Amino acid sequence: MGCSCSGCFNFLGIEIDDEELARFVEHVDKDNNGIITFEEWRDFLLFYPHEATIENIYHHWERVCLVDIGEQAVIPEGISKYAHPFRYFIAGGIAGAASRTATAPLDRLKVVLQVQTTRAWIMPAIKKMWKEGGLLGFFRGNGLNVVKVAPESAIKFYTYEMLKNMIANGREEDKRDIGTAGRLCAGGVAGAVAQTAIYPLDLLKTRLQTFSCEGGKVPKLGKLTKDIWVHEGPRVFYKGLVPSLLGIIPYAGIDLTAYETLKDVSKTYILHDGDPGPLVQLACGTVSGALGATCVYPLQVIRTRMQAQSSNKGAAHQGMSDVFWQTLKHEGYCGFYKGLLPNLLKVVPAASITYLVYERMKKWLDLD
């Protein structure tokens, strides 16, 4: 199969000059012999509009990583390059909601263990959750967790794009890469803004998950919100915000650094200078995310304990520093890592479910 001029295209009503035709033939003709074979034409049609190159695979997984798995604070580069960012946002939001629902029992178990000031054991905590609400007790607070996905992602995305444009202000269009430091700064600030905006929902979720009750008699959300507002005041809705914000930048920095380091190590010692494929990148992302979450986990414990304590019941802790010293004094360093196991167990299933649902949503929204 070959063409020497653009006449046949013009005959078909397709306007193309000889220079464009030469570029097209060069693109399809992989062995550069001037002839497009059946195999070359087949591969071109199979992989259209993107060939299965390392660069295109990387950008595909980069886009997939925009979906939410409950802990992510880093926003990858590249979302503004796509034609349907709002559709990707919808797909990511639904995928994030699905993964959070599927891993809701692990999330509630983590919170229950975090607020225990005595020795925390997993099986007694599970039995207590079952006794208080049966099967539905494992999903207590998940509704608010799901509701948070869309606004949090939207605020984070919008803020990140705005900050990225500010950092890249004055640069040429093809040189608007803000680099790792710029991404870390913009992503961290965007995460902080989004976290602050939806933080009252996070506090309500923690209160619902830690509310002690028999027979599943959980207070209604409206009544719980009103009681907190009347008896503890509006400022309580932001209790524990400081340790939450303090963990965003370190998490993002550790995540990015570990990810790049693991990629370099795998490239040098495993792939022998070969480019890492999507599965290697996914493995590196899982390990780096788990490492980042582990390093800032003590701040999560402090935040959760501050959220769970009621101000009108003679709270045992008064502030962030008091929570820290009381935990260290009575529980030791291990107290800061209560609930870490179920938190880490969420990483792989949450990511897997997210990717599965995200790919389904892409097909439904015609994003392929």
Number of C-alpha atoms within 10 A of each C-alpha: 9 10 14 11 14 17 15 13 14 12 9 8 9 11 12 14 13 12 10 12 16 15 11 11 17 16 13 19 19 15 11 11 9 16 16 20 15 10 10 17 14 13 13 17 13 12 11 10 9 13 14 13 11 13 12 12 15 16 16 14 16 19 19 19 20 23 26 27 28 20 15 18 27 26 25 17 20 13 19 10 9 11 10 13 13 11 15 22 19 19 26 29 27 21 27 30 25 21 26 28 18 18 23 22 21 22 25 28 24 22 25 25 24 25 23 16 14 10 10 16 12 16 10 10 17 18 11 17 27 16 15 19 18 14 13 12 21 21 22 24 23 22 14 17 21 19 14 22 22 18 14 21 24 16 17 26 22 13 20 25 18 13 19 20 16 12 17 16 12 10 12 9 9 6 9 14 17 19 10 14 11 15 23 24 20 26 28 25 20 27 27 21 18 22 23 17 15 17 20 20 19 21 23 21 24 26 21 21 23 25 16 13 14 12 11 17 12 18 12 9 14 8 10 14 17 13 12 19 14 9 13 15 13 14 10 19 19 18 23 23 22 14 20 20 20 14 21 26 21 18 27 25 21 19 27 21 14 19 23 16 14 18 20 16 14 19 17 13 10 12 15 10 12 11 15 18 17 16 10 16 19 19 15 21 21 18 19 23 24 21 18 25 26 18 15 21 20 22 24 23 28 24 24 25 25 27 25 24 20 17 18 10 9 9 12 13 18 12 13 18 12 13 18 17 13 14 20 14 11 11 14 12 12 11 23 20 19 25 25 20 14 19 21 19 14 23 20 16 16 23 22 14 19 28 22 14 18 23 18 14 20 16 11 11 14 10 14 9
